[in-house]
Amino acid sequence: MMVRVASEHDLPGFLALAAEVEHWFGPMVANPGFHDAVRKNVRRSTALVAVPSGPGLLGGLLFGTTHAPTYHVRWLVVSEQARGQGVGRALMADAMRRYVRGPAVVEVVTFGADHPGASSSGARVFYERLGFTPAEATDPGPEGGSRQVYRLTVPDKPFG
């Protein structure tokens, strides 16, 4: 597996990943706004992909900042067959090395504790293992499920 900056050619792979998780996140594959977000991150070089030795994507990540030193994991998905194999951790480690300069804060919005995807996706446990801590609740997702901010404080040293 290799993590690299995404290109326009990776859009079908992002859509395939999105199709796997629409039941948790709401419609994305047919949503022009999602396509635009992926393309915008590709142009900015803030979209990363994890690729196997063969075709397809193992995972994808969209990263950004609104106001440095606060950064945001905008979207992170690992393909169902690759979950639990370190793909998400590799994507996050690469994003942190590329984009984050401490001291900083990294935020991600993930499932609320009562959301069906909270345990079955493993997202909350994943972020907690990376050192993120649960913070305030935020607006529900497009499918109506609860969401919560997770936050990581990054000291003035490299991540990892």
LINPEJO-V955438 format. One record per pair of residues at least 12 apart in sequence whose C-alpha atoms are under 10 Angstrom apart, sorted by the first residue. I is the first residue (numbers start at 0). J is the second residue. D is the distance in Angstrom with one decimal. If there is no record, write none. Layout:
BEGIN
I_J_D + I_J_D
END
This chain:
BEGIN
0_49_6.5 + 0_50_5.5 + 0_51_4.6 + 0_52_6.4 + 0_53_9.4 + 0_56_9.7 + 0_57_8.2 + 0_85_9.8 + 0_86_8.1 + 0_89_9.3 + 1_48_8.2 + 1_49_5.5 + 1_50_5.4 + 1_51_6.7 + 1_52_8.1 + 1_57_9.5 + 1_86_9.2 + 1_89_8.7 + 1_90_9.3 + 2_47_6.8 + 2_48_5.6 + 2_49_4.4 + 2_50_6.3 + 2_51_9.1 + 2_56_10.0 + 2_57_9.5 + 2_58_9.0 + 2_59_9.1 + 2_86_8.7 + 2_89_7.1 + 2_90_6.5 + 2_91_9.9 + 2_92_9.7 + 2_93_7.2 + 2_94_9.5 + 3_44_9.9 + 3_46_8.7 + 3_47_5.6 + 3_48_5.6 + 3_49_6.6 + 3_50_7.9 + 3_59_9.8 + 3_90_8.8 + 3_93_8.4 + 3_94_9.8 + 4_40_9.8 + 4_41_7.7 + 4_43_9.9 + 4_44_6.2 + 4_45_7.2 + 4_46_5.9 + 4_47_4.5 + 4_48_6.3 + 4_49_9.0 + 4_59_9.7 + 4_60_9.6 + 4_93_9.6 + 4_94_9.5 + 4_97_10.0 + 5_37_9.3 + 5_38_9.5 + 5_40_8.6 + 5_41_5.9 + 5_42_9.1 + 5_44_7.1 + 5_45_8.0 + 5_46_5.3 + 5_47_5.0 + 5_48_5.6 + 5_49_9.0 + 5_50_9.9 + 5_59_8.4 + 5_60_9.1 + 5_61_9.5 + 6_37_9.7 + 6_38_8.5 + 6_40_9.4 + 6_41_5.8 + 6_42_8.0 + 6_44_8.3 + 6_46_8.1 + 6_47_8.7 + 6_48_9.0 + 7_37_8.8 + 7_38_6.9 + 7_39_9.9 + 7_40_10.0 + 7_41_6.7 + 7_42_8.3 + 8_41_9.9 + 9_37_9.3 + 9_38_9.6 + 9_41_9.1 + 9_46_9.7 + 9_47_9.6 + 9_48_8.1 + 9_55_8.5 + 9_56_8.0 + 9_59_9.3 + 10_34_7.7 + 10_37_7.2 + 10_38_7.7 + 10_41_9.1 + 11_28_9.5 + 11_34_9.8 + 11_55_8.8 + 11_56_9.3 + 12_48_9.0 + 12_50_9.9 + 12_54_9.4 + 12_55_6.0 + 12_56_5.6 + 12_57_8.8 + 12_58_8.6 + 12_59_8.4 + 12_78_10.0 + 13_27_9.9 + 13_28_8.7 + 13_33_9.7 + 13_34_8.9 + 13_37_7.8 + 13_46_10.0 + 13_48_8.6 + 13_55_9.4 + 13_56_7.6 + 13_57_9.8 + 13_58_8.0 + 13_59_6.6 + 13_60_9.0 + 13_76_8.8 + 13_78_10.0 + 14_27_7.7 + 14_28_5.4 + 14_29_8.8 + 14_33_8.9 + 14_34_8.2 + 14_37_9.4 + 15_28_7.9 + 15_55_8.7 + 15_56_8.4 + 15_58_9.9 + 15_78_8.6 + 16_28_9.1 + 16_55_9.6 + 16_56_7.8 + 16_57_8.3 + 16_58_7.1 + 16_59_7.6 + 16_75_9.6 + 16_76_6.6 + 16_77_7.1 + 16_78_5.9 + 16_79_8.6 + 17_29_9.9 + 17_33_9.3 + 17_59_9.4 + 17_74_9.8 + 17_75_9.8 + 17_76_7.5 + 17_77_9.5 + 17_78_9.0 + 18_78_9.8 + 19_76_8.9 + 19_77_9.2 + 19_78_7.2 + 19_79_7.3 + 20_76_7.9 + 20_77_9.4 + 20_78_8.9 + 20_79_9.0 + 20_116_9.4 + 20_120_9.1 + 21_141_10.0 + 21_142_8.8 + 22_115_10.0 + 22_116_8.8 + 22_142_8.0 + 23_110_8.7 + 23_114_8.7 + 23_115_7.9 + 23_116_6.0 + 23_117_9.3 + 23_119_9.9 + 23_120_8.7 + 23_140_8.7 + 23_141_9.3 + 23_142_7.3 + 23_143_9.6 + 23_144_8.0 + 24_109_9.6 + 24_110_9.1 + 24_116_9.0 + 24_140_6.5 + 24_141_6.7 + 24_142_6.2 + 24_143_9.0 + 24_144_8.3 + 25_140_7.4 + 25_141_5.4 + 25_142_4.8 + 25_143_8.5 + 25_144_9.3 + 26_141_7.8 + 26_142_8.0 + 27_141_9.9 + 36_61_8.5 + 36_73_9.5 + 36_74_9.9 + 37_59_9.9 + 37_60_9.3 + 37_61_7.2 + 37_74_9.5 + 39_61_9.6 + 40_60_9.4 + 40_61_6.4 + 40_62_7.5 + 40_63_8.1 + 40_73_9.8 + 41_61_8.6 + 43_62_9.8 + 43_63_9.3 + 44_61_9.3 + 44_62_9.1 + 44_63_9.9 + 45_60_8.2 + 45_61_6.0 + 45_62_5.3 + 45_63_6.6 + 45_64_9.7 + 45_73_10.0 + 45_94_8.2 + 45_97_9.0 + 45_98_8.1 + 46_59_7.3 + 46_60_5.6 + 46_61_4.6 + 46_62_6.3 + 46_63_8.9 + 46_73_9.7 + 46_74_9.3 + 46_75_9.8 + 46_90_10.0 + 46_94_8.9 + 47_59_5.7 + 47_60_5.2 + 47_61_6.6 + 47_62_8.1 + 47_75_9.4 + 47_90_7.0 + 47_91_9.3 + 47_93_8.3 + 47_94_7.6 + 48_60_6.4 + 48_61_9.0 + 48_75_9.7 + 48_76_9.7 + 48_77_9.6 + 48_86_9.5 + 48_87_10.0 + 48_89_9.8 + 48_90_7.2 + 48_93_10.0 + 49_77_8.6 + 49_78_9.9 + 49_86_6.8 + 49_87_8.5 + 49_89_7.9 + 49_90_6.7 + 50_86_9.3 + 51_81_9.9 + 55_78_9.8 + 56_77_8.5 + 56_78_7.5 + 56_81_9.6 + 57_76_8.6 + 57_77_5.8 + 57_78_5.3 + 57_79_8.5 + 57_80_8.1 + 57_81_6.1 + 57_82_8.6 + 57_84_9.9 + 57_86_7.0 + 57_87_9.1 + 58_75_7.4 + 58_76_5.5 + 58_77_4.1 + 58_78_5.7 + 58_79_9.3 + 58_81_8.0 + 58_82_9.0 + 58_86_6.6 + 58_87_7.0 + 58_89_9.7 + 58_90_7.7 + 59_74_7.7 + 59_75_5.7 + 59_76_5.6 + 59_77_6.6 + 59_78_8.7 + 59_86_9.2 + 59_87_8.4 + 59_90_7.4 + 59_91_10.0 + 60_72_7.4 + 60_73_7.4 + 60_74_5.4 + 60_75_4.4 + 60_76_6.6 + 60_77_8.8 + 60_87_8.6 + 60_90_6.8 + 60_91_8.0 + 60_94_8.3 + 61_73_5.2 + 61_74_5.0 + 61_75_6.6 + 61_76_9.4 + 61_90_9.9 + 61_94_9.0 + 62_74_7.2 + 62_75_8.7 + 62_91_9.5 + 62_94_7.3 + 62_95_9.5 + 62_98_8.3 + 62_105_9.9 + 62_107_9.7 + 63_94_9.7 + 63_98_8.3 + 63_99_9.7 + 63_105_9.6 + 63_106_9.9 + 64_98_9.0 + 64_99_9.3 + 64_105_8.9 + 64_106_9.6 + 67_99_8.9 + 67_100_9.0 + 67_101_9.9 + 67_102_9.9 + 67_103_7.5 + 67_104_8.5 + 67_105_9.7 + 68_99_8.0 + 68_100_7.6 + 68_101_7.5 + 68_102_7.1 + 68_103_4.7 + 68_104_6.3 + 68_105_8.3 + 68_153_9.6 + 69_99_8.9 + 69_100_9.9 + 69_101_9.8 + 69_102_9.4 + 69_103_5.8 + 69_104_4.8 + 69_105_5.8 + 69_106_7.3 + 69_150_9.8 + 69_151_9.8 + 69_152_9.4 + 69_153_9.9 + 70_95_9.6 + 70_98_8.4 + 70_99_7.3 + 70_100_9.7 + 70_103_7.5 + 70_104_6.2 + 70_105_4.6 + 70_106_6.2 + 70_107_8.7 + 70_150_9.8 + 70_151_9.7 + 71_99_9.9 + 71_104_8.5 + 71_105_5.6 + 71_106_4.9 + 71_107_5.7 + 71_108_8.6 + 71_150_9.3 + 72_91_8.7 + 72_94_8.9 + 72_95_10.0 + 72_105_7.3 + 72_106_6.3 + 72_107_5.0 + 72_108_7.8 + 72_109_9.8 + 72_149_10.0 + 73_106_8.7 + 73_107_6.7 + 73_108_7.8 + 73_109_9.8 + 74_107_8.3 + 74_108_8.8 + 74_109_9.4 + 75_87_7.5 + 75_90_8.3 + 75_91_8.7 + 75_107_9.4 + 75_109_9.8 + 75_122_9.4 + 76_90_9.6 + 76_120_9.8 + 76_122_9.4 + 77_90_9.3 + 77_120_9.8 + 79_120_9.3 + 82_120_9.1 + 82_121_9.1 + 83_121_9.1 + 83_125_9.4 + 87_122_9.8 + 87_125_8.3 + 87_126_9.6 + 88_125_8.3 + 88_126_9.2 + 88_128_9.5 + 88_129_7.8 + 88_159_9.9 + 91_126_9.7 + 91_129_8.8 + 91_158_9.6 + 91_159_9.6 + 92_129_9.4 + 92_157_9.9 + 92_158_7.1 + 92_159_6.7 + 93_158_9.4 + 93_159_9.7 + 94_158_9.7 + 95_153_9.4 + 95_157_8.0 + 95_158_6.2 + 95_159_8.5 + 96_157_7.0 + 96_158_6.7 + 96_159_8.7 + 99_153_8.3 + 99_156_10.0 + 99_157_8.5 + 99_158_8.4 + 100_153_8.1 + 100_154_8.7 + 100_155_7.2 + 100_156_7.8 + 100_157_7.7 + 100_158_9.1 + 101_152_8.5 + 101_153_5.5 + 101_154_5.2 + 101_155_4.1 + 101_156_6.1 + 101_157_7.4 + 101_158_8.8 + 102_152_7.6 + 102_153_5.4 + 102_154_4.6 + 102_155_4.4 + 102_156_7.6 + 102_157_9.6 + 103_151_8.4 + 103_152_6.1 + 103_153_5.0 + 103_154_6.7 + 103_155_7.8 + 104_131_9.9 + 104_150_6.8 + 104_151_5.6 + 104_152_4.6 + 104_153_5.8 + 104_154_8.7 + 105_131_8.4 + 105_149_8.3 + 105_150_5.7 + 105_151_5.1 + 105_152_6.5 + 105_153_7.4 + 106_131_8.2 + 106_132_9.5 + 106_133_9.9 + 106_134_9.4 + 106_148_6.6 + 106_149_5.7 + 106_150_4.5 + 106_151_6.4 + 106_152_8.9 + 107_126_8.7 + 107_131_8.8 + 107_133_9.7 + 107_134_10.0 + 107_147_8.3 + 107_148_5.7 + 107_149_5.3 + 107_150_6.6 + 107_151_8.8 + 108_123_9.9 + 108_133_9.6 + 108_134_9.6 + 108_135_9.7 + 108_136_8.9 + 108_137_7.8 + 108_138_9.5 + 108_140_9.6 + 108_146_6.4 + 108_147_5.5 + 108_148_4.4 + 108_149_6.1 + 108_150_8.8 + 109_122_7.0 + 109_123_7.0 + 109_126_9.0 + 109_133_9.5 + 109_136_9.6 + 109_137_9.4 + 109_140_9.2 + 109_145_8.6 + 109_146_5.5 + 109_147_5.5 + 109_148_6.3 + 109_149_7.1 + 110_122_7.5 + 110_123_7.1 + 110_136_9.4 + 110_137_9.8 + 110_139_8.9 + 110_140_8.5 + 110_144_7.5 + 110_145_6.0 + 110_146_4.5 + 110_147_5.8 + 110_148_8.5 + 110_149_9.6 + 111_123_8.5 + 111_133_9.4 + 111_135_9.7 + 111_136_7.2 + 111_137_8.8 + 111_139_8.7 + 111_140_9.8 + 111_144_7.6 + 111_145_4.7 + 111_146_4.3 + 111_147_4.9 + 111_148_8.5 + 112_133_9.8 + 112_136_9.8 + 112_145_7.7 + 112_146_8.1 + 112_147_8.0 + 113_144_8.3 + 113_145_7.0 + 113_146_9.0 + 114_139_10.0 + 114_143_9.5 + 114_144_5.8 + 114_145_5.8 + 114_146_7.8 + 115_144_8.2 + 115_145_9.4 + 116_144_9.0 + 116_145_9.9 + 117_145_9.5 + 117_146_9.4 + 123_147_9.4 + 123_149_8.4 + 126_149_7.5 + 126_150_8.9 + 126_151_8.9 + 127_149_8.3 + 127_150_9.4 + 127_151_9.2 + 129_151_8.4 + 129_158_9.9 + 129_159_8.7 + 130_149_9.5 + 130_150_8.4 + 130_151_6.2 + 130_152_8.4 + 130_153_9.6 + 131_148_9.5 + 131_149_5.7 + 131_150_5.0 + 131_151_4.4 + 131_152_7.8 + 131_153_10.0 + 132_148_8.6 + 132_149_5.3 + 132_150_5.4 + 132_151_6.5 + 132_152_9.1 + 133_147_7.1 + 133_148_6.3 + 133_149_4.5 + 133_150_6.5 + 133_151_9.2 + 134_147_6.7 + 134_148_5.2 + 134_149_5.4 + 134_150_6.5 + 134_151_9.9 + 135_147_6.0 + 135_148_5.6 + 135_149_7.9 + 135_150_9.5 + 136_148_6.1 + 136_149_9.2
END
